[in-house]
Amino acid sequence: MKPCVFLLAAGLLDAILTHIGIVAGLIEEGNPLMRLVMEQSWFTFYLIKIFLPLILLGLYYFRPFKGIVRILLYSTCFLYLSILGYHMVWISLNLNPST
C-alpha cells in the first residue's frame, strides 16, 4: 500500500511543480499526451494526476499486487522519484541563476 500512497503524493507534487514550471516558462511538458491534456484544461491534468493513483490504491486494497505487477509498481515509484529529482534540478538552477 505504501508505494501506492507514494505515487499519489509524488503525482500531486509532480503536477504542482510542472504547473509552476510551465506557467513560469521554465520547463515544457515532456509527455506528449499530458501536454495535450494541459492545453485543454489544467483541471483535467490535475484530475488525471490524482485519480490514476487513487484507482491504483483501490485496486491494491481489494487485491494486493504480487509478481510482475509489484515489480512494475516499484519501477513506477523509482521513475517518479527520478522525475521529482529532475524538478529539483530545474528549481535549484532557477533559484541560483549564477551557476
N, C-alpha and C positions, 0 to 999 in steps of 0.2 A: 504494500500500500504506500510506503514511503516514496518509492520512485514516482508513483502517480501524483502524489502531492507535490513533489519537487517539480514535475513537469507543469503542473498548474501554476505554481509560483514563478517558475522560470519563463513560462509562456506569457504570463501577465507582465513580468518585468521586461521581457523582450519587446512586447507590444508598446509599452510606455516609452522605453528608450528609443525604439525605432521611430515612433511618432515624433518625439522630440528632435531626433537627429534629422529626420526628413523635413519637418517644418522649419528647422533652423538652417537647412541647406547644407548640412554637414555630411550626410550619407544618402545613399539610394537603396531601395529595397532590392535585395539580391534574388528573391524568389519571384519569378515572373507571374505566377498565379496570385500570390499575395499582392503584388504590385497592381494587378487588375482590380482586385478587391478594394484596395486603398483608394484607387482612382474613382471608384464608385461611391464608397462610403467608409469613413473611419469607424462608424458604429458597427458595421458588418465585420470589419477587420478585428475589432475587439471581441465581438461575439464568437468568431471562429477561434480566436486565441484562448478564450475562456471555455467554450463548450466542448471542444475536442478533448482536452484533458479531463473535463468533468464526465464525459461519456466513458472515457478510459477508466476513471475511478469507479464508476457504476458497474462496468463490466468486471473489474477486478473484485469488487465487493461480492458479486454473485458467484464468481469462479476465479480464484487466484491463478495467475499466469504461471505456466511451467514450460520447461524445454526451450524451444526456439523463440517462443513469444516473450519469455522472460529475458532472453539474450537481446532481442530486439528492443525491449523496453529499456534495458540498461544502456544499450548503444545510443538510443534516443536521448537519454539523460546526459550521456557524455557529449553528444552533439550540441545539445542546448547549453551545456557548460562552456563549450568552445565558443558558441555564439555570444554568450554573455561576456566571455573574455575579450572577444572582438569589440564589443560595445565599450568595455573598459579602456581599450586601447584608443579608440577614437575620442572618447571623452577626455582621457588624460592628455592626448595630443592637442585638443582644442582648449583645454584649461591652461595649458602651458605652451603657447604657440612659438616660443623662442627656441624650442628644440627641434 
